[in-house]
Amino acid sequence: YLKRADGSLTIVGARVTLEYVGDGRKLRNPLAKLSAAEIRGLWGVQVNAWSPAVARGLQQLRVRHTCLSVNEMITKEPQRRLPVLPVDLRCLVIDETSSDGIQDFTALRELVALRFLYVQRLAGSPFDAKLIAGARGLRLLMLGGQPIKNPAALGRLTNLRRLDLSWTKGVSDLGFVRGMTALRWLNVD
């Protein structure tokens, strides 16, 4: 909640998660209880569980002003595929908390409006940089700590200002940064 000058409270964030109830789990989806106007006013949404109702709620976001954070709990077994997210999304954080992480990131290919992308994985197959090469407006990209496949595809992201490739495997040639004229910060520890 945000407390306004007049003392009123405005909802600015929501967290979708699973709750353990008895021997089972129950989806806790605050988006289902919010009005369309309240959803459009959110600054951030953390999604740790997935359902069709969650997907419908996310479609109501004002995605140009909302940061979406997800983890591996939103995937379906056995493919562990990232679900389709709002195509106009500008800010996405993928922050995995277990080694059973997302394996299929194909849905990222549709997110061409991204401005900020942070991907933190604990294990799994290499992250394919070709999947985000169409996000030409991307300004901040953090892929540190994971193996990367097709790193040369990052060279298409000419509007990048900040690129974190620290502790990555699979990046042996940084020639792709030559055309990144907007790049101001590069971390390749």
C-alpha positions in Angstrom: 0.0 0.0 0.0 1.0 3.6 -0.6 -0.2 6.2 1.9 -1.2 9.4 0.0 -1.0 12.9 1.4 -4.7 12.8 2.2 -4.2 9.7 4.3 -5.9 7.3 1.9 -4.2 4.1 0.9 -3.6 2.9 -2.6 -2.6 -0.7 -3.6 0.6 -0.6 -5.5 1.8 -4.2 -5.4 0.4 -7.7 -5.4 1.8 -11.2 -4.8 0.3 -14.3 -6.3 1.4 -17.5 -4.5 0.4 -20.9 -3.3 -0.6 -21.4 0.3 -0.4 -24.7 2.1 -3.7 -25.6 3.6 -3.9 -28.9 5.4 -2.5 -31.5 3.0 -3.0 -29.4 -0.1 -2.2 -26.2 -1.7 -4.5 -23.3 -2.5 -3.9 -20.5 -5.0 -3.8 -17.0 -3.4 -4.6 -14.6 -6.2 -5.2 -11.1 -5.0 -5.7 -10.0 -8.7 -9.0 -11.8 -8.6 -10.3 -9.5 -5.8 -9.0 -6.2 -7.3 -11.0 -4.0 -9.7 -9.7 -3.4 -13.2 -8.7 0.2 -12.2 -6.8 -1.2 -9.1 -4.9 -3.7 -11.3 -4.0 -1.0 -13.8 -2.6 1.1 -10.9 -0.2 -1.6 -9.7 3.5 -0.8 -9.8 4.7 -4.4 -9.2 3.3 -7.9 -9.3 5.1 -11.0 -8.0 3.8 -14.2 -9.5 4.8 -17.5 -7.8 1.9 -19.6 -9.0 0.0 -19.8 -12.3 -3.6 -20.3 -13.4 -5.9 -19.1 -16.1 -7.3 -16.5 -13.7 -3.8 -15.2 -13.0 -3.1 -14.9 -16.7 -6.4 -12.9 -17.1 -5.4 -10.6 -14.3 -2.0 -9.9 -15.8 -3.6 -9.0 -19.1 -5.3 -6.1 -17.3 -2.0 -4.6 -16.1 -0.8 -1.3 -17.4 2.4 -3.1 -18.4 4.3 0.1 -19.4 4.3 1.0 -15.7 4.4 -2.3 -13.9 7.3 -4.6 -13.1 6.4 -8.3 -13.2 8.5 -10.8 -11.2 8.1 -14.5 -11.7 9.9 -17.7 -10.7 9.9 -21.4 -11.7 6.6 -22.1 -9.8 4.6 -20.6 -12.7 5.7 -23.4 -15.1 3.9 -26.6 -16.0 5.6 -29.9 -15.7 7.3 -31.6 -17.5 8.3 -29.0 -20.0 8.8 -26.3 -17.4 7.8 -23.7 -20.0 7.6 -20.0 -19.3 3.9 -19.1 -19.9 2.8 -16.4 -22.3 3.0 -13.0 -20.6 1.5 -9.6 -21.7 3.3 -8.7 -24.9 3.7 -5.0 -24.1 5.5 -5.8 -20.8 8.5 -3.5 -20.2 9.9 -4.9 -17.0 10.5 -8.5 -16.2 12.4 -10.2 -13.4 12.8 -14.0 -13.6 14.2 -15.0 -10.2 14.4 -18.8 -9.7 14.6 -20.2 -6.2 15.3 -23.9 -6.9 17.3 -26.0 -9.3 14.0 -27.2 -11.0 13.8 -24.1 -12.9 12.3 -22.9 -16.2 13.7 -24.8 -19.2 11.8 -23.3 -22.0 12.0 -19.5 -22.4 10.4 -19.4 -25.9 7.7 -17.0 -24.6 10.4 -14.3 -24.3 10.6 -14.0 -28.0 7.2 -12.2 -28.0 8.2 -9.6 -25.4 9.7 -7.1 -27.9 8.7 -4.1 -25.7 11.0 -5.1 -22.8 13.1 -2.3 -21.4 14.4 -4.2 -18.3 15.2 -7.9 -18.1 16.8 -9.7 -15.1 17.2 -13.5 -15.3 18.6 -15.3 -12.3 18.7 -19.1 -12.6 20.2 -21.7 -10.4 20.6 -24.5 -12.9 19.4 -25.8 -16.2 20.2 -25.5 -19.9 22.0 -22.5 -21.3 19.9 -19.3 -21.7 19.5 -18.7 -25.5 20.2 -15.0 -26.2 18.4 -15.3 -29.6 15.1 -15.3 -27.7 15.5 -11.7 -26.6 17.2 -10.3 -29.7 14.0 -8.8 -30.9 13.6 -6.6 -27.8 15.5 -3.8 -29.5 14.4 -1.2 -26.9 16.0 -3.2 -24.0 18.1 -0.9 -21.9 19.1 -3.0 -18.9 19.9 -6.7 -19.2 21.2 -8.8 -16.4 22.0 -12.4 -17.3 24.9 -13.0 -14.8 25.6 -16.4 -13.2 24.3 -18.8 -15.9 25.5 -20.4 -19.1 24.5 -18.5 -22.3 24.0 -19.8 -25.8 24.3 -17.6 -28.9 25.7 -14.6 -27.0 26.4 -12.8 -30.3 22.7 -12.3 -30.7 23.0 -9.7 -27.9 24.7 -7.5 -30.4 21.2 -6.7 -31.9 20.3 -4.9 -28.7 21.8 -1.6 -29.7 19.9 0.4 -27.1 21.3 -1.4 -24.1 22.9 0.9 -21.6 23.7 -1.7 -19.0 24.7 -5.3 -19.5 25.6 -7.8 -16.8 27.3 -11.0 -18.0 29.2 -11.7 -14.7 29.9 -15.3 -13.9 28.5 -16.5 -17.2 29.7 -19.5 -19.3 29.6 -19.5 -23.0 30.7 -16.0 -23.6 34.3 -16.1 -24.9 34.1 -13.3 -27.5 32.8 -9.8 -26.7 32.9 -8.6 -30.3 29.2 -8.2 -30.3 29.4 -5.1 -28.1 31.0 -3.0 -30.8 27.7 -1.9 -32.2 26.2 -1.2 -28.8 26.7 2.6 -29.0 24.4 3.3 -26.0 26.2 0.8 -23.7 27.6 2.6 -20.6 28.2 -0.3 -18.2 29.4 -3.8 -18.9 30.2 -6.4 -16.3 31.9 -9.6 -17.4 33.6 -10.7 -14.1 
